């Protein structure tokens, strides 16, 4: 069994009037059974209101199931005695860095989590050190968070989570408010944590480009899981994704459009490199002597 | 000529330890009916600049003209200026507060001194412009989806009947379809009502697709002011400023660097598709 497991998970938002009578029930998660493998980089896509954020909040018991069960490494999140352990195992990072940063200087902010867990002082400083290094923010340790860029703030927020030594980090649209550079910084940092520290990553995003490097992509719609596969499998299905109000990376879309017009290209091209490997040999044939293939023609294998 | 800025300088906290030179000698002109994109990394001065355009911030130095009059002249009616130049802030839905959608959108025009009927007419118009029909009027703004809330907030500014609409990252946090819907709606306002639009965005792809002209801010200075095609040719300089070009720019530039005789000013998927097919003789 994986690090995160859900079985027939259902969650209802229940609205009550002033007399506590139920006015409206909205099913946000509808019968989701999932098994997420430790150490993987998993992306969750879905339009606004599809249930992704509600699902994320189940993973560290901010919300508890209406029906069904969520286990974080065998711990049932609905059991109160598991609450602290569950929250130690899964750390959350949200959209707006300014809502998550509380310290006056960076190191204070990163130390807040472990301090709250009752970690001894010596150990806290050690963790602050390591966490800031792991997100590439070691040099900013004594700076004021106010002075940082959006991407840097978000990395500090990630360091704050890392300092709690989680098994898994859940990031709910961490790049929505960032400029292109900030987005790149954050996605790169998260990939490094996944690769170098073996942290399981769950990334929720609206930017399709951020998903191409994931091990597994899950698409949610109306609280259900409607697609589940590798980025290539998912992004091969351009029309299906669009029907869920989603999109594909621009490179994938270009390849798809070219294919529609009769160019023989494989499905689900995800990166610029892949597109070039497929296009350059054709151009070389068409413009002999003008077009250079790097690496002496890497066409085919 | 709608807006003209001459040598605008703005210093936050002048004379304090936190003094910061946010705008440096910015000159620009925005003509009536233009669709302008404004890009720059976080902290480049974009938001400071747009707050000058409707007089929310006053330049430390320099002149700002709206339809030929210097808005810093004694006796200039700044209140009227703010009706002409509507500003939609980032995450505008955080500013929704009324009991229902219709009342919320009426707030602006009522504040402008319009009577109830006139305000209601404006609100109706504005909600139609953003694609929300009568079934939404009596709903609480807090029950709507993210994209719908954002439309209500934009309608609130449109109801003041602005000639110029400035939007600070109107698509942040929306799903791809929601992004397209909002931007298409803005484009329609531009085309059908000849509204002047200034769009602040972090999405190079969106800017490439929608605007006629791009202003690039870097460290308080305006560094580029040209068509998307021209600006994105400088993708390496943009990268050094914490920005980027649309993905398609990288496709055509890479092809070019391998000797493919492709037009490197291409920035959209459709253009790239047609050009590649043409070159391959398909």
Interface residues (C-beta under 8 A of the other chain):
Chain A: X46 X47 X48 X49 X50 X95 X149 X150 X151 X173 X176 X177 X178 X179 X180 X181 X182 X183 X206 X208 X209 X242 X245 X246 X247 X249 X250 X251 X253 X254 X257 X258 X261 X262 X263 X272 X275 X276 X279 X280 X282 X283 X286 X287 X290 X291 X292 X293 X294
Chain B: X40 X41 X42 X43 X90 X145 X146 X147 X172 X173 X174 X175 X176 X177 X178 X179 X202 X204 X205 X242 X243 X244 X246 X247 X248 X250 X251 X254 X255 X258 X259 X260 X261 X269 X270 X272 X273 X276 X277 X279 X280 X281 X282
